[in-house]
Amino acid sequence: MHRLLVVLLLAAPAAMACELPGGEARKVQSAHYLVLYRTQPAPLKVGQHFAVEFAVCPAPESVRVDAWMPEHRHGMNYRPTVTATGEGRYRAEGLMLHMAGKWELIFEARAKDSVERVAQTIRLE
Amino acid sequence: MKRIGLLLLLVAAPALAATFTDEEARKIASHGPWPAPWSGDPSNRVSGNKNAIDLGERLFFERRLSVNGQISCSRCHLPERNWSDGLPRAVGLKEVDRNAPSVVNVRYHHWFGWDGAHDSLWAQSINPIFDARELGMSAASVAKFIRSDRDMACRYRKTFGAAPGTDDEKILVDTGKALAAFQETLVSGRTAFDDFRDALARGDKTAMAKYPEAAQRGLKLFVGKGACDTCHTGAAFTNGEFHDTGVSFFVRPGEVDPGRYGGIKKLLSDRMNLLGPYSDDPKRSTAIGTQHVSLEHRNFGEFKVPSLRNLESSMPYMHNGSLATLRDVVKHYSEISPDRLHSDGEQILKALHLTDAETADLVAFLETLSDGGGQYKRRPFPEDCR
């Protein structure tokens, strides 16, 4: 119970301060990070390039975005570029989910001695 | 009586039309509408231009665009063969290593050629002009032809707004852009599948019933057990990307075709790619794939997923033309061995183990993706250009 309270207290400030202006955003939570994101365009289509606008709270030292098809055990055919747009916000360009099925959109946050990944499942028909 | 009734049911069962779940209906709807919308190529300033289409059509059938004056693009891309040639491997001045892909519906693609070595239709159109095994020309010989032929020079001026100048490479690129403008007009017609797809979407059972029952069962396999729509997506039935499908990539003993691996390397070193000086799109809006494409070891032996539209008339199949019939293709996927795949741990394909009846149904469905041909009529070319 005590431990749960500590986690809640630690997570709360990040959640409260975390914003992604410009419209509705999805939330994904890892142990230490809260990620808010939206794709452009939305909804996603198979074989269509898209961008991801996202915020990571608290701001890590660096971030990476990738996507992975767990059942097929392969990733994308493209390597996205991520640009920091300020205040812990970023824009990733050049993503494409080239097959129908279940994908994981992965946000990777790097701090001094740690790498933490948070994944969001996306199903494309 | 009971036995006879059961027997009748068992005999009758395979002939029943398929029923579709909501998920299957959604998947089927995703293969339309047809024709799909298209908005022109911003990297080609003459895309959709009437004069460019006219010039491109002439160039496509122009034998003087080859080094020996004997062959043209239409040598390997014949209108009556769904813009392919019916041969396992195309033959220009010499035999090449791959099957001639159809150029119908090519405007919907984002990579061009079996290895995707080109990111625009105009750059792809230049490639066979240069290739010593295909048309065997050079920038200088193409430019000389365009400049010296009065009619061609006139049509070039009408298309590009200025007479062909002294820059040979620019004339070569413009030739590719006119060829692309023509090929962008080659779109296959509506098919029995399209009528069924639309009828299913609006719940019109009378119209749906006109679609052959075997094709309906094959379609159910296509979006279900076969999972063919994992890669053959959208209205053109292709995701436009690259996969290893277990087809041999040996060109001849001791020599391999690297497929997409070689294609990406060629693309990135090509100054005629969409990041180079010849794109007419200052925003480089269609270059995002070229900017971000990733060269991976697994690309070795990957080839482009072909469109399935008008498939029936573009045999033989696969990048090397090694499978003669649609039945052979279905059998290939039905019996594929994971040992034949060259992937780095990918698990995309597995043997479908289709019965003979399922194979026949899947073939019946694939045959309904053809428009019956005859969409293109070559018009007589008026000779004088002013």
Interface residues (C-beta under 8 A of the other chain):
Chain A: K45 V46 G47 H49 E71 H72 R73 H74 M76 N77 Y78 R79 P80 T81 E93 G94 L95 M96 H98 M99 A100 G101 E125
Chain B: E23 R26 K27 S30 H110 D229 T230 C231 T233 G234 N239 G240 E241 F242 I288 G289 Q291 H292 V293 S294 E296 R298 S343 G345 E346 Q347 I348
